[in-house]
Amino acid sequence: MTLSVTPRRPAEAAPRRMRPLAKLPVFLNLVQQRAVVAGGSAAAAWKAELLASTGALVDVYSDDPSEDMQHIVSVGCRPGALTLHRRVWTPADLEGASVAIADLDDDAEALDFTNAARAAGAPFNVIDKPAFCQFQFGAIVNRSPAVIAISTDGAAPILGQAIRRRIETLLPQSLADWTALAKSVRDSVAKALPKGQPRRRFWERFAERAFGSPPNTEESRHLETLIGNLATEGTGGNGRVTLVGAGPGDAELLTLKAVRALQSADVILFDDLVSDDVLELARREAKRMLVGKRGGRDSCRQDDINALMVTLARQGRHVVRLKSGDPMIFGRAGEEIAELERNGIPVSVVPGITSALAAASRLGVSLTHRDHAQSVRFVTGHSRHGDLPSDFDWRGLADPATTLVFYMGGRTASRIASRLIDEGLATSTPVSLVAAVSRAEERALVCRLGELASGGIAVPFEAPVLIGIGQVFEALLAAQSTSPRGDVMRQTG
């Protein structure tokens, strides 16, 4: 077997392993370290409380502390964590400090503070004055000992807070308990499992459980058993394959399960239609191999792709077979699953949003609107030889109460329309054509079936085209006639 693959798309430079960073995110260990806060405002009180929560010993200097500051000092997070000095700070107060924070209105005083902090060797931050900051505080998602910090480089703090809220909804509170459990078994894992695949497999399985219910004593026993089992396994024969639906292109349409699979992959075999935005979410260390199958272009043979998955899995790797749309809709998943099962390779499937459903949402059309359609059918637009399939039940397809969606039908569009008209479907039936759905280059138009059959509608799209046929698209014709640009796509964020 000979298989030619490439790590990325042809004629594309290899991606950088890391994009430029505006700031380096660093997590400081401040336990029993001295921290200085100059100022008594509510903002300073928040920073003092934050520092104290890390285990720092915080000295606050203010001759007029706010009620918030006085409350924080009196309550404290533990005895002796916060000490209030009712006076203005001096340069000598910064000596021995591991970090220095100030809330100062006057730029001259802010400059004096930064000079003193620099002389003392303490990283400094003057609240709301980026020009006087050596570092910045980000928005924080606290699942300690797991801590996530978000920075917008000071450009949009409100955006940082919005990002934090998004992340908060994805991470269960029980993640803190799982992270603590990880710390408790870390030494056992390091002693029992060698670096590489065995150790990585353990942490992958651990991570999969960490997004479920909180751990209990039974979980701890299970983890010890898992460590023992992995320690006795060989280095090969323990791989698996996950078929993952990448959706139509917009990375935000991925499922959480798909993202987790991408981030645990050792190797990713991806189709030509998978977007770079989706690949960007994958684990950085994962090897990426383009095994694209695209009409009219050189493609990897399906048999070779099947054999490659088996080979990689037998090497103990987690292989993600990343397919555009949904793996089970015109994605050859059945053949791949059968081959993997025949070779004893564990395989699972993560569904994706298929292009027809993405297009329907972008058009604002219900494919089964009860006033127009009682069923919907997804149909391939061409055979493996590029022509119309010879075994279609065209009479059954020409049902006015059914919405039809033809996949990959750009080159056969007029012939599809002609065959349906021959079987009795009205020439006035509305048709939608959508290319590159959910992507920046997305395009759409609507017409009548007769126009498509006569060739009066050019289908110039290079991207794969979806053809929707049925009365559910009637309203789009009116929308297209009133739009100054002929735009029928729903504007969504």
N, C-alpha and C positions, 0 to 999 in steps of 0.2 A: 504494500500500500504506500502510495506517495501522496502527501498532502502538503500543499504550499499555503502557508498562512503568514499573516503580517501582524505585528503587535498593534498597529493603528490603521487608520484608513490610508490608502495609497496616496503618495505624493504629499504626505503630511509629516511635518517634523515631529519628533518625539516630544511629548509634553514635558514641561518642567515638573519636577517632583513636588515643588512648593511654589505657590504664587507669592508675589511680594507681600510682606507684612508691614502694615503701618506702625504697629507696635509689637514688641515681643511679650507674649503672655507669660508671666512668671508667678509661681505660687510660693510665697515666703513662709518659712517656718518662724513664727514669732513667739512661740511658747517660752515664757519667762524672759522674753526680750523686752527692753525698754522702748516705749513709743512715746512721742511727744505730740500734743495737740495744742496749738496756740490759738486762742479765741474761744468764746463761750456761746456762740450762736447755736440755733437749732441744727444747722447743717454740720457744725463742728461736733455737736453732741452725737449725731448719727455716726460720724466717722469714729468718734471715741468708742462708742458701743461696738461698732464693727471690729475695731482693733482688739478690744477686750475679749470679744467672742472667740478670737483666735488663740487666746492664752497669753497675750501680751500684757505687760505691766504698763499702764497708760498714765502719764503725767499730763494733766490739763492745766494750762496757764491762762487765766482770765480774771481781770479786775471787775468784770460785770457779767457774770454767767447768766444765761437765760434760764427760764424755768425748766426747759427741756434738759439743759445740761445739769442743773442741780438735781433733777429727778434721776437722770442716768447715773450720776455719781452716788446718790444715796441708795439706789436700788442695787446697781451693779449686777454683773453676771456671776460674780464670786467675790469673796472677801479680798480686799487689797488690790483688786484688778484696776480700779480707777482712783486716782488721787487728784483732788482739785487744789490748785495753788492760786489763791485770790490775789493775783498780781499780774502785771504785764510780763511777757516772756523776755528773756535775755539770751544773748548768744551762748553763754555758759550753760544754759539749760539744755542745749542740744548735744552736749558732749556725752558720748556713750549711747546715744539713741540709735536704734536700728531702723527707724523710720520717723519722719517728721511731717506733720500735717498742720496747716494753718488756714484760718478764715479771716482774711485781712482786706479791708476796703482800699487802703492806700497802696498804690503801686510802689512807692518808695520803701514802705515798710515791708511789702512783699519781697522786694529785691534784697533788703537786708536779711530777711528770713532765709531766702534761698542761698545767699552767700554764707550765712552761718551754718546752714545744714550741709552745704558742700564742704566747708572747712572741717566739719565734724564727721564727714564720711557717711551721712545719713541720706538715703533717698527721700526726696521731698515732693510735696503736692500742696499748692495753694488753691483752695476750693474756688471753682468757677473762674480761674485765671490760667488758661492753658499755657501762656507764655512763661509762667513761673512754676511749671510742673515738670519734674523729671520722670514721673510716671503718672498714670491715670487710673482711677477706679472704674471698673466696668459694672454693668448690671450683673447681678448674681442670682443663680439658681442654686439653692442650698439643699443638697441631699447628702450632707456631710456624713462620712468622709469623701463622698463624691461631690465636687464643687465645680460648677460651670460658670465661667465669666464671659461676658459679652462686651465688646468695645466697638464703638463707631469712630474711634480716634478723636473724640470730642466734637465731632461734626453734628451729631444728632442724638443727644441723650434720650429723647422721647422715643426715637426709633429703637434704640438699645433696649428700652423698657418693653416695647412692643415685641421685640424678638424674645426677650426673657419670658413674657407671658406665653408665647407660642411654645417655647421649650418646656415651660412648667406643665402644660397640658399633656405633653408626651411622656413625662417621667413620673412614674408613680412614687408616692411618698415612701413606699416600702423599699425603694432603691437604696436608701440609706442603710437599711438593715442588711441588704444583700452585699453592699460594699464593705460593711463591717465584717460580714461573714467571709468575704474574700480575703481580708487581711488575716483572719484567724487560720485559714487553710493554706495561705501562700507558702509558708515554710514547708509544709507537708508535700505540697505539689512540687516544689523545687527539689526536694530530696528524692521523691519517688519517680518523677518523670524527667527524662532528659530534655534539653532544649530542642526545639523543632516541632515536628508534627504531633507527638503525643501530648506535649504540654499545651500546645495551641488548641488541640481538640478538646482538652478538658476545659479551658477557659471559654471556648466557643459554646460548649454545652451549658456551662455556668451562666454565661451572658444570656442565653436563650431563656433560662429559668428566671433570671433576675427581673424580667419585665412582667412577671405574673404575680401570684399572691405572695405575701410576706413569708420569709423562711421560718421554719420551726425546727425542733430537735430532730424530726424525721429527715428533714432536708440535709442536716449536717451529716447524719449517718449515711444518707444516699451519696453525698459527695465523697466521703471516705471510701465507700465501695467503688465509686467511679474511678477514683485515683488508683486504687488497687487493680482494677480491671485494665485500665490503660497501661499501667506499668508492666503488665504481663503480655500485652499485645506486641506484635511485630511492627516494623516500620512501614510495611506495605499492606495493601488489601483492606484498608480501613477508610477509604475515601467514599465520597457520595456525590450525587449530582442533584442540583436544584434547577428546575426549569422555571425561569422568572419572566413574567410579563412586564415589559418596559413601558407599556402604554404607547400612545401615539407620538410622543416626543416631549411634551411638557413634563419636566421632572417633578412638578408639583402634583401630577396625577399618579405618581407611584404610590403603592401601598406602603405602610410602615414595615410590613413583613418583607417586601421586596428590598427596601433599603437595608434592613438587617442582613438579608442574604448577601447583598452586594458587599457589605462591610465585613463579612466573615469569609469571603471567597479567597481561595488561593489562585485560581485561574478563572478568567471570564472569557467565554466564547460568545462573541456578540455579532448580531446581524448588522448588515450595512445600514439599515434604517434606524438603528438605535442612536439617539441624539447624544452629543457630547455632554449636554447638561446632565443626562442620566448617568453616563460613565463617570462624571465628576464626583458622584456620590459614592463610588466604590472605594474599597480599601486601597490605599496608595501602593501597598506592596504587592497587590494582586497582579499577576501576569495577564495582559489583555491580548486576545487573539481575534482578529477579524475573520470570521468564517461566513461572510455575507452571501446571501442568495438573492440576486436581483435580476429581474427579467431583462434579457437582451445584453447582459454583461457576463464576464467571466465569473464563475461561481465555484465554490467548493462543492464537491459531490456529497449528497446526503450520507452515503455509506462511509465516506471518509470522516465526516463529522461524528457519526456514531462511533466509529472505531477510535477516534481521538478521545472522546469522552470516556470510553471504557479504559483506555490506556492511562489517562491522567488519574482517574479514580483509583485504579489499581496501584498507583504510586502513593496512595494515601491522601490525595488532595480533595479539597472541597471545590468542585467544579460548578460554576454557575453558567448555565446556558441561557443567555439573555436574548429574548426575542421581542421584536416590536409588537405592540398591541397585546393580545392575550395568546399564550402558548397554545391554547386548545382551539383557537379559531384560525384555520388555514395556516397553522404554524408547524406542521409536520411533527407535532408532539407525540402523536400515537406511535409513529415509527421509532422515535427515540426512546420512549418509555419501554416499548417491547424489547428493543435491543439491550437496554440496560438491565432489565429484569432477566433476560435470557442469560446474561453474564453475571448475575448475582450482585449487581451494583445497586445500593439503596438509592431511590429517586423520589423526589417530592416536587410538587408543583405550587408555585405562587401565582395566582391569577393576576391579570392586568386589565386595564380598560381597553377594550377593543375599539378600533378606529370608528366603527359605525356608531357606537354609543357616544364617543367623544364628539363626532360630527353633529349628532342630533342635539347635544347640549349646546354646542357653539351656534347652531342654527336656531335654537329655541323651539325645536320641533319634537313632539311626542310621536315616536314611530308607531305606537299603537293607540293613537287618539280614537276614542270609542265612536266618534261620529264618522270616521273615515276608514278605519282598518281593524280587523279582528285578529290579525296575525302579522308577524314580521319574519322575513326569510333572508338569511345571509347566504350569498351565492358567489362562487368564484367567477371572476371575469374572464378567465382563460384557462386552457388546459396546460399540461407540462410542455406541450409543443408550441405554445403561444397563440393557438387558435381557440375558437369557442369549443367547449366540451361537446362531444358528439352524443352524449347520453343524457342530456338535459330533458326534463319533462316541460317543454316550453308551454304547452297548454295549461299545465298546472301552475306555472309561474305567472301566466297572464290573467291573474285573478284581481279584479278591481278592488276587492276588499282586503288585499294583502299589500303590505309595504315591502318592497324589494330593496336590498342593498347589495350591489355588486362590488366586490373587492378587486382591486388591480384591473380595472376595466377600461383604462384610458385608450388603449390601442384597439379595443373591440367595441367601443361605445356605440357607434352607428349600427353595427351588425346586431348588437344586443337589442337596440330599439326596434330595428326592422323585424326581427324574429318575434318579438312580443306583439307588434302590430299585426303581423301575419296570423297570430293566434287569437286575435280579437281584442287586444287591449287598445283603448281609444287613443287616437293621435293627440288628443288634448290633455292626456295624463301629465301632471306636473313631474318635472325631473330636477334633481339637484346634483351638481357635480362639485366635489370638494377635494382639494389637493393639500397635502402637508398640513392636515388638521392639527391644531394646537401649537403649531410652530410659527416662527417669525414670518416665514414666507407663505403662510396660509392663504389660499385663494378659494373663492367659491362663486358659482353662478347658477341660475335656475332658468329653465326653458320648458318647452313642451316636448312630448315624446316624438311627435312628428318632425320637429326641427332637428332633433338629435339624429333621427333616422336618415334625414335627407342630407346630412352633412353640413347643414346651415350653421351649426354650432361647432366652432373649432375647439378642440381640447388640447391646448398647447402646453399643458402642465407636464413638466419633466418628472415631478414627484408622483408616486402612486396615487391614483385617482379612485375615489369612492363615488359610485353612481347610485343615488337614491331615487326610486320610482314609486309614485303612489300619491293619492289624494291628500295625504298629510302635508305635502309640500306646497299646496295651493296658495297659502297665505304668503309664501315667500315671493311669488311672482308679483304680487301687489307691492310688497316691500321693495323689491328691486326696481320697479318702475318709478317709485317716489324717491328713491335714494339718489342724491346727486352724483355718487360714485358707483352706483350699481351695487352697493355693498349690502349683502344679506346676512353677514355674520353678526352674531350677538356680541356686543362689546363687554367683555368680562375682564375682571382684574386678575 
